[in-house]
Amino acid sequence: MEKQYTIESLREKIRELEIKQEAEGKVLKAQLKVSYEYFKPSNILKSIIKDVVSSESLKDDFINTAASYTSGLLTKKLIIGKSQNPLLKIIGLGIQFGITAIINKNFSSIKDVFTQYVNAFISNLQDSANNKFSDNENSR
């Protein structure tokens, strides 16, 4: 035996389905809006930049590369200067690559030594400032 439906019960079921369809449509539109915002080129770029900035290894690699290249370039400029001699330019390029490679390979130890010198310099400054302050206190 098949279930008998009345016109009223069918209308009620149709109305329930329409309400359900409307609610699901709102959820779908909201999800579409979120997806649209996420895939905007500006938001993708922001996400990439945020990932790069928050990654410690990428920061360290960037600092390492920048320091290596900068030191190689400065060394070349100090040794060669503004010479127009093509042979000196080639020698300067070789020196630049060599210094860059050396610093890139030994960056952590160079960084440690540099940090020690900076810390010693800062502590000397603080000690001399403390000594001057205590001398001024004692002379009063």
Secondary structure as the mmCIF struct_conf table of DSSP 4:
data_model
#
loop_
_struct_conf.conf_type_id
_struct_conf.id
_struct_conf.beg_label_comp_id
_struct_conf.beg_label_asym_id
_struct_conf.beg_label_seq_id
_struct_conf.end_label_comp_id
_struct_conf.end_label_asym_id
_struct_conf.end_label_seq_id
HELX_LH_PP_P HELX_LH_PP_P1 GLU A 2 GLN A 4
HELX_RH_AL_P HELX_RH_AL_P1 ILE A 7 TYR A 38
TURN_TY1_P TURN_TY1_P1 PHE A 39 PHE A 39
BEND BEND1 LYS A 40 LYS A 40
HELX_RH_AL_P HELX_RH_AL_P2 PRO A 41 SER A 54
HELX_RH_AL_P HELX_RH_AL_P3 GLU A 56 ILE A 80
TURN_TY1_P TURN_TY1_P2 GLY A 81 LYS A 82
HELX_RH_AL_P HELX_RH_AL_P4 PRO A 86 LYS A 105
TURN_TY1_P TURN_TY1_P3 ASN A 106 ASN A 106
HELX_RH_AL_P HELX_RH_AL_P5 PHE A 107 ASN A 138
TURN_TY1_P TURN_TY1_P4 SER A 139 SER A 139
#
